[in-house]
């Protein structure tokens, strides 16, 4: 059995309170991981071309408010 299958089986066996606690933990964990990856990508320059494209669009007036 793979680790993923083992995790799936264990999650399916959680009672409602445990499942709620797991959801909260995973939400927080996933958000922190996303933030870490985003920061790493920003520091490494992976997002520079996106930023340059956005700045050019803004300066040329090709933007709309969100």
C-alpha positions in Angstrom: 0.0 0.0 0.0 1.3 3.4 -0.9 1.7 6.2 1.6 -1.2 8.1 -0.2 -3.5 5.1 0.0 -2.6 4.7 3.7 -3.4 8.4 4.4 -6.7 8.2 2.5 -7.7 5.1 4.4 -6.9 6.8 7.7 -8.7 10.0 6.8 -11.8 8.1 5.9 -11.7 6.5 9.3 -11.7 9.8 11.2 -14.8 10.8 13.2 -16.4 14.1 12.4 -14.5 16.1 15.1 -11.2 14.5 14.0 -12.0 15.3 10.4 -12.7 18.9 11.2 -9.4 19.2 13.1 -7.6 17.5 10.2 -9.1 19.9 7.7 -8.0 22.9 9.7 -4.5 21.5 10.2 -4.2 20.7 6.5 -5.6 24.1 5.4 -2.9 25.8 7.6 -0.2 23.5 6.5 -1.0 23.9 2.8 -1.2 27.7 3.1 2.2 27.8 4.8 3.7 25.6 2.1 2.2 27.8 -0.7 3.6 30.9 1.0 7.0 29.2 1.3 7.1 28.2 -2.4 5.8 31.6 -3.5 8.6 33.3 -1.6 11.2 30.9 -2.9 10.0 31.5 -6.5 10.0 35.3 -6.0 13.5 35.3 -4.5 14.9 33.1 -7.3 13.5 35.3 -10.0 10.9 32.9 -11.4 8.2 35.6 -11.1 10.2 38.4 -12.6 8.8 38.1 -16.2 5.3 38.1 -14.8 6.0 41.3 -12.8 7.6 42.9 -15.9 4.6 42.1 -18.0 2.2 43.5 -15.4 4.2 46.7 -15.0 4.3 47.2 -18.7 0.5 46.6 -19.0 -0.1 49.1 -16.1 2.1 51.8 -17.6 0.5 51.5 -21.0 -3.0 51.7 -19.5 -4.0 48.1 -20.4 -5.2 47.3 -16.9 -8.6 47.3 -15.3 -9.4 47.5 -11.6 -10.4 44.4 -9.8 
